[in-house]
Amino acid sequence: MGATIIEKIIGNNTKKEVKPGDIVTVHVDRVMIHDIFIPFVASKFEEMGFTKLYDADKVVLIYDHLVPASQVDDTRHFRVGNEFVEKYDIKNIHRSDGICHQLMTEAGYVKPGNIVFGTDSHTTTYGCVGAFSSGIGYTEMASILGTGTMWVRVPETIKVNIKGKLPENVMAKDIILKLIGDLGADGATYKALEFAGDTIDDMSVSSRMSMANMAIEAGAKCALFTPDEKTAEYCEIELTDRERDLVGDADAQYCRVIEYRAEDFVPVMACPSNVDNVKPVSELVGKEIDQVFIGSCTNGRLEDLMAAAQVLQGKKVAPFVKLIITPASRKIYNQAVENGTMAVLAGAGAMVTHPSCGLCCGRAGGILTDGETVVATNNRNFLGRMGTSKVGIYLASPKTAAACAVAGKIVEPE
């Protein structure tokens, strides 16, 4: 019997055949800790009695949620993080270089076939390069830091086949929002989402990242894409036979198979205040907005900024609408400057912030208040996410968001 991608990754790691439901201990290839969790990880690690890391080179600490600091207590996280880094000789540390999930693949920490855990739910992002990655809590992270291992239950897999060519005004964000709407917020709980089909093959790694990033919004344990030449170029590696084999076998057992025709997709939005409350943009046209946010680990990459710039070229943001652009990393920021994208965005009236999580996690840079409406390209629209509980958050693709910024209301991208 064949195997799914997640079964192959876990099987390669444990050196034995596995099936859904098996509980196994895996050797962890890399871990990521972000600034919000480092104080809790550090205290739990020492509470457990550990005196050294299992492998300091496999640990990455990233300051992204709390930079720049917007509350007095934020600096405590930096201080504790710096003390932990110095005490345990951690070399892989990023102080405001960008968002953790962007940096983990961009900086080469994650490769196809790896098993990676991070202290953030959107760690599922790294499945874009064919890695099993998932979010965990600080107690589990402290345990991994001391032992280098983690127990997992092998997930069942939902296969998502997408075939055909996407309409020009549709992006990967529209696909994943549509899938989340169809599955529901708990429709993939503790399951792997495995993406396949020629539409997926044609996608850039950045587009795959957007989809893998939001898999958790349907409850998925991970999201996986087969590594290909685009993956190899992005990761700056030559794919091995084992990495090329990370594809779901024809006779693999799936708990569900979902089929989509790319031509059927339309621009959609997740409406307040749940990510699975997904509707076509055509049904929402005319709703007045106060702000647009383009950024985050979901849609803050160069591809996203360029898509927004294409819409904004020669246009201006509507009066009284704030357009906030937050690149996902310094590298992306610099690329956008070099190729002229940033000039177009700024020329249209956008406010560009430092690369960070920013407004996505309700921190510095654009908090809203009662009765205001924002169209945003991030991954969550829960009550209170971007200000008060009376802020309406609509999640959309960069193309849709940019079009709304120009119109001053919800519109479909051309």
SULCOR-V204851 format. One record per residue. N is the residue number from 0. RES is the residue in three letters. OMEGA is omega as a letter, one per 20 degrees, with the letter a starting at -180 (999 if undefined). D_LAST is the distance of its C-alpha to the last C-alpha in Angstrom with 1 decimal. Layout:
BEGIN
n = {N & N}
res = {RES & RES}
omega = {OMEGA & OMEGA}
d_last = {D_LAST & D_LAST}
END
This chain:
BEGIN
n = {0 & 1 & 2 & 3 & 4 & 5 & 6 & 7 & 8 & 9 & 10 & 11 & 12 & 13 & 14 & 15 & 16 & 17 & 18 & 19 & 20 & 21 & 22 & 23 & 24 & 25 & 26 & 27 & 28 & 29 & 30 & 31 & 32 & 33 & 34 & 35 & 36 & 37 & 38 & 39 & 40 & 41 & 42 & 43 & 44 & 45 & 46 & 47 & 48 & 49 & 50 & 51 & 52 & 53 & 54 & 55 & 56 & 57 & 58 & 59 & 60 & 61 & 62 & 63 & 64 & 65 & 66 & 67 & 68 & 69 & 70 & 71 & 72 & 73 & 74 & 75 & 76 & 77 & 78 & 79 & 80 & 81 & 82 & 83 & 84 & 85 & 86 & 87 & 88 & 89 & 90 & 91 & 92 & 93 & 94 & 95 & 96 & 97 & 98 & 99 & 100 & 101 & 102 & 103 & 104 & 105 & 106 & 107 & 108 & 109 & 110 & 111 & 112 & 113 & 114 & 115 & 116 & 117 & 118 & 119 & 120 & 121 & 122 & 123 & 124 & 125 & 126 & 127 & 128 & 129 & 130 & 131 & 132 & 133 & 134 & 135 & 136 & 137 & 138 & 139 & 140 & 141 & 142 & 143 & 144 & 145 & 146 & 147 & 148 & 149 & 150 & 151 & 152 & 153 & 154 & 155 & 156 & 157 & 158 & 159 & 160 & 161 & 162 & 163 & 164 & 165 & 166 & 167 & 168 & 169 & 170 & 171 & 172 & 173 & 174 & 175 & 176 & 177 & 178 & 179 & 180 & 181 & 182 & 183 & 184 & 185 & 186 & 187 & 188 & 189 & 190 & 191 & 192 & 193 & 194 & 195 & 196 & 197 & 198 & 199 & 200 & 201 & 202 & 203 & 204 & 205 & 206 & 207 & 208 & 209 & 210 & 211 & 212 & 213 & 214 & 215 & 216 & 217 & 218 & 219 & 220 & 221 & 222 & 223 & 224 & 225 & 226 & 227 & 228 & 229 & 230 & 231 & 232 & 233 & 234 & 235 & 236 & 237 & 238 & 239 & 240 & 241 & 242 & 243 & 244 & 245 & 246 & 247 & 248 & 249 & 250 & 251 & 252 & 253 & 254 & 255 & 256 & 257 & 258 & 259 & 260 & 261 & 262 & 263 & 264 & 265 & 266 & 267 & 268 & 269 & 270 & 271 & 272 & 273 & 274 & 275 & 276 & 277 & 278 & 279 & 280 & 281 & 282 & 283 & 284 & 285 & 286 & 287 & 288 & 289 & 290 & 291 & 292 & 293 & 294 & 295 & 296 & 297 & 298 & 299 & 300 & 301 & 302 & 303 & 304 & 305 & 306 & 307 & 308 & 309 & 310 & 311 & 312 & 313 & 314 & 315 & 316 & 317 & 318 & 319 & 320 & 321 & 322 & 323 & 324 & 325 & 326 & 327 & 328 & 329 & 330 & 331 & 332 & 333 & 334 & 335 & 336 & 337 & 338 & 339 & 340 & 341 & 342 & 343 & 344 & 345 & 346 & 347 & 348 & 349 & 350 & 351 & 352 & 353 & 354 & 355 & 356 & 357 & 358 & 359 & 360 & 361 & 362 & 363 & 364 & 365 & 366 & 367 & 368 & 369 & 370 & 371 & 372 & 373 & 374 & 375 & 376 & 377 & 378 & 379 & 380 & 381 & 382 & 383 & 384 & 385 & 386 & 387 & 388 & 389 & 390 & 391 & 392 & 393 & 394 & 395 & 396 & 397 & 398 & 399 & 400 & 401 & 402 & 403 & 404 & 405 & 406 & 407 & 408 & 409 & 410 & 411 & 412 & 413}
res = {MET & GLY & ALA & THR & ILE & ILE & GLU & LYS & ILE & ILE & GLY & ASN & ASN & THR & LYS & LYS & GLU & VAL & LYS & PRO & GLY & ASP & ILE & VAL & THR & VAL & HIS & VAL & ASP & ARG & VAL & MET & ILE & HIS & ASP & ILE & PHE & ILE & PRO & PHE & VAL & ALA & SER & LYS & PHE & GLU & GLU & MET & GLY & PHE & THR & LYS & LEU & TYR & ASP & ALA & ASP & LYS & VAL & VAL & LEU & ILE & TYR & ASP & HIS & LEU & VAL & PRO & ALA & SER & GLN & VAL & ASP & ASP & THR & ARG & HIS & PHE & ARG & VAL & GLY & ASN & GLU & PHE & VAL & GLU & LYS & TYR & ASP & ILE & LYS & ASN & ILE & HIS & ARG & SER & ASP & GLY & ILE & CYS & HIS & GLN & LEU & MET & THR & GLU & ALA & GLY & TYR & VAL & LYS & PRO & GLY & ASN & ILE & VAL & PHE & GLY & THR & ASP & SER & HIS & THR & THR & THR & TYR & GLY & CYS & VAL & GLY & ALA & PHE & SER & SER & GLY & ILE & GLY & TYR & THR & GLU & MET & ALA & SER & ILE & LEU & GLY & THR & GLY & THR & MET & TRP & VAL & ARG & VAL & PRO & GLU & THR & ILE & LYS & VAL & ASN & ILE & LYS & GLY & LYS & LEU & PRO & GLU & ASN & VAL & MET & ALA & LYS & ASP & ILE & ILE & LEU & LYS & LEU & ILE & GLY & ASP & LEU & GLY & ALA & ASP & GLY & ALA & THR & TYR & LYS & ALA & LEU & GLU & PHE & ALA & GLY & ASP & THR & ILE & ASP & ASP & MET & SER & VAL & SER & SER & ARG & MET & SER & MET & ALA & ASN & MET & ALA & ILE & GLU & ALA & GLY & ALA & LYS & CYS & ALA & LEU & PHE & THR & PRO & ASP & GLU & LYS & THR & ALA & GLU & TYR & CYS & GLU & ILE & GLU & LEU & THR & ASP & ARG & GLU & ARG & ASP & LEU & VAL & GLY & ASP & ALA & ASP & ALA & GLN & TYR & CYS & ARG & VAL & ILE & GLU & TYR & ARG & ALA & GLU & ASP & PHE & VAL & PRO & VAL & MET & ALA & CYS & PRO & SER & ASN & VAL & ASP & ASN & VAL & LYS & PRO & VAL & SER & GLU & LEU & VAL & GLY & LYS & GLU & ILE & ASP & GLN & VAL & PHE & ILE & GLY & SER & CYS & THR & ASN & GLY & ARG & LEU & GLU & ASP & LEU & MET & ALA & ALA & ALA & GLN & VAL & LEU & GLN & GLY & LYS & LYS & VAL & ALA & PRO & PHE & VAL & LYS & LEU & ILE & ILE & THR & PRO & ALA & SER & ARG & LYS & ILE & TYR & ASN & GLN & ALA & VAL & GLU & ASN & GLY & THR & MET & ALA & VAL & LEU & ALA & GLY & ALA & GLY & ALA & MET & VAL & THR & HIS & PRO & SER & CYS & GLY & LEU & CYS & CYS & GLY & ARG & ALA & GLY & GLY & ILE & LEU & THR & ASP & GLY & GLU & THR & VAL & VAL & ALA & THR & ASN & ASN & ARG & ASN & PHE & LEU & GLY & ARG & MET & GLY & THR & SER & LYS & VAL & GLY & ILE & TYR & LEU & ALA & SER & PRO & LYS & THR & ALA & ALA & ALA & CYS & ALA & VAL & ALA & GLY & LYS & ILE & VAL & GLU & PRO & GLU}
omega = {a & a & r & a & a & r & r & a & a & r & r & a & a & a & r & r & r & r & a & a & r & r & a & r & a & r & a & a & a & r & r & r & r & a & a & a & a & r & a & r & a & a & r & r & a & r & r & r & r & r & r & r & r & r & a & a & a & a & r & r & a & r & a & a & a & r & i & a & a & r & a & a & a & a & r & r & r & a & r & r & r & r & r & r & a & a & a & r & r & a & a & a & a & r & r & r & a & a & a & a & r & a & a & r & a & a & r & a & a & r & r & r & r & r & a & r & r & a & r & a & a & r & r & a & a & r & r & r & r & r & r & a & a & a & r & r & a & r & r & r & r & r & r & a & a & a & a & a & r & r & r & r & a & a & r & a & r & r & r & r & r & a & r & a & a & r & a & a & a & r & r & r & r & r & a & r & r & r & r & r & a & a & a & a & r & a & r & a & a & r & r & r & a & a & a & r & a & r & r & r & a & a & r & r & r & r & r & r & r & a & r & a & a & r & a & a & r & r & a & r & r & r & a & r & r & r & r & a & r & r & a & r & a & a & a & r & r & a & r & r & a & r & r & a & r & r & r & a & a & a & r & a & r & r & r & r & a & a & r & r & a & a & a & a & r & r & a & r & r & a & a & i & r & a & r & r & a & r & r & r & a & r & a & a & r & r & a & a & r & a & r & r & r & a & r & r & r & a & r & a & a & r & a & r & r & r & r & a & r & r & a & a & r & a & r & r & a & r & r & r & r & r & a & r & r & r & a & r & r & a & r & r & a & r & a & r & a & a & r & a & a & r & r & a & a & r & r & r & r & r & a & a & r & r & a & r & r & a & a & a & r & a & a & r & r & r & a & a & a & r & a & a & r & r & a & a & a & a & a & a & a & r & r & a & a & a & a & r & r & r & r & a & r & a & a & r & r & r & r & a & a & r & r & r & r & a & a & r & r & r & r & r & a & 999}
d_last = {46.7 & 43.5 & 41.7 & 38.3 & 36.9 & 38.2 & 41.6 & 41.8 & 41.0 & 43.5 & 46.0 & 45.9 & 46.4 & 49.3 & 50.7 & 51.0 & 49.1 & 47.4 & 45.9 & 43.9 & 46.0 & 48.2 & 48.9 & 49.3 & 49.8 & 47.4 & 47.9 & 45.1 & 43.6 & 41.9 & 41.4 & 39.1 & 40.2 & 38.1 & 39.5 & 39.3 & 41.6 & 43.9 & 46.7 & 46.9 & 46.9 & 49.5 & 51.9 & 51.5 & 52.2 & 55.5 & 56.3 & 56.3 & 58.9 & 57.0 & 58.2 & 55.9 & 52.5 & 52.4 & 50.6 & 49.3 & 47.2 & 45.1 & 44.2 & 41.2 & 41.0 & 37.7 & 37.4 & 33.7 & 33.6 & 36.1 & 35.3 & 35.6 & 38.2 & 37.3 & 40.4 & 44.1 & 44.6 & 41.8 & 44.2 & 46.6 & 44.1 & 44.1 & 47.9 & 48.5 & 46.0 & 47.8 & 51.2 & 50.1 & 48.8 & 52.0 & 54.3 & 52.9 & 51.9 & 48.2 & 46.6 & 42.9 & 41.8 & 38.6 & 38.8 & 35.3 & 33.9 & 30.8 & 30.0 & 32.6 & 30.3 & 28.6 & 32.0 & 33.8 & 32.0 & 31.1 & 34.8 & 36.0 & 37.8 & 36.3 & 36.8 & 36.2 & 38.8 & 39.6 & 40.4 & 39.1 & 39.3 & 37.9 & 38.5 & 34.9 & 33.3 & 30.2 & 32.6 & 31.1 & 28.6 & 31.1 & 30.8 & 28.0 & 30.9 & 33.1 & 35.2 & 36.5 & 35.6 & 35.9 & 36.6 & 40.1 & 42.2 & 44.6 & 47.7 & 46.4 & 45.2 & 48.7 & 50.3 & 48.2 & 49.1 & 52.7 & 52.8 & 49.8 & 49.3 & 47.4 & 47.9 & 45.0 & 44.8 & 43.1 & 39.9 & 39.0 & 35.7 & 32.7 & 31.1 & 27.3 & 26.5 & 22.9 & 22.7 & 20.1 & 16.9 & 13.9 & 10.5 & 8.3 & 6.2 & 9.8 & 12.5 & 16.2 & 16.1 & 14.5 & 17.3 & 20.1 & 19.1 & 19.1 & 22.5 & 23.9 & 23.1 & 24.8 & 27.8 & 28.3 & 29.4 & 32.7 & 31.8 & 32.4 & 35.2 & 37.3 & 35.7 & 34.0 & 30.5 & 30.6 & 27.4 & 27.6 & 26.0 & 24.4 & 21.0 & 22.9 & 24.8 & 21.7 & 20.6 & 21.6 & 24.3 & 21.9 & 19.7 & 22.9 & 24.1 & 21.3 & 22.3 & 26.0 & 25.8 & 24.7 & 27.2 & 29.7 & 27.6 & 28.7 & 32.2 & 32.3 & 35.1 & 33.0 & 30.1 & 30.9 & 29.3 & 31.6 & 32.3 & 31.4 & 31.4 & 28.3 & 30.3 & 33.3 & 31.6 & 30.1 & 33.5 & 35.4 & 37.7 & 39.0 & 38.4 & 41.7 & 42.5 & 42.5 & 39.0 & 37.7 & 39.3 & 37.1 & 35.5 & 36.1 & 38.9 & 38.7 & 41.5 & 40.4 & 40.7 & 37.5 & 37.7 & 34.4 & 31.9 & 28.3 & 26.3 & 22.5 & 20.5 & 17.5 & 15.7 & 16.3 & 14.4 & 11.4 & 10.1 & 13.3 & 15.5 & 19.2 & 20.6 & 23.8 & 26.2 & 26.1 & 23.9 & 24.4 & 23.2 & 19.8 & 17.6 & 14.2 & 11.8 & 11.7 & 15.4 & 15.2 & 13.0 & 15.1 & 17.3 & 18.3 & 18.5 & 21.0 & 19.9 & 17.5 & 19.1 & 17.8 & 20.7 & 23.5 & 24.9 & 21.9 & 19.1 & 20.9 & 21.2 & 20.4 & 17.6 & 15.9 & 16.7 & 15.3 & 11.9 & 12.0 & 13.4 & 10.9 & 8.3 & 11.5 & 13.0 & 14.7 & 13.7 & 16.0 & 16.1 & 16.9 & 20.6 & 22.5 & 19.8 & 21.1 & 18.8 & 21.1 & 20.7 & 23.4 & 23.7 & 25.4 & 28.3 & 30.0 & 29.3 & 25.5 & 26.0 & 28.0 & 25.7 & 22.8 & 25.2 & 26.5 & 23.3 & 21.9 & 19.2 & 21.3 & 21.8 & 18.1 & 17.9 & 21.1 & 20.4 & 17.5 & 20.1 & 19.9 & 23.3 & 24.2 & 26.8 & 29.3 & 28.4 & 29.5 & 28.6 & 28.3 & 26.5 & 25.9 & 29.6 & 30.1 & 31.9 & 31.6 & 28.6 & 26.8 & 28.8 & 27.8 & 30.1 & 30.7 & 28.0 & 25.2 & 21.8 & 20.0 & 16.8 & 18.0 & 17.5 & 21.1 & 23.0 & 24.9 & 24.5 & 28.1 & 30.0 & 31.1 & 29.0 & 27.7 & 30.4 & 32.1 & 31.9 & 30.2 & 27.0 & 23.9 & 21.9 & 18.6 & 17.8 & 14.3 & 12.8 & 12.5 & 8.7 & 8.7 & 11.8 & 10.8 & 8.0 & 11.0 & 13.4 & 12.1 & 11.9 & 15.2 & 14.4 & 12.5 & 9.0 & 6.3 & 3.8 & 0.0}
END
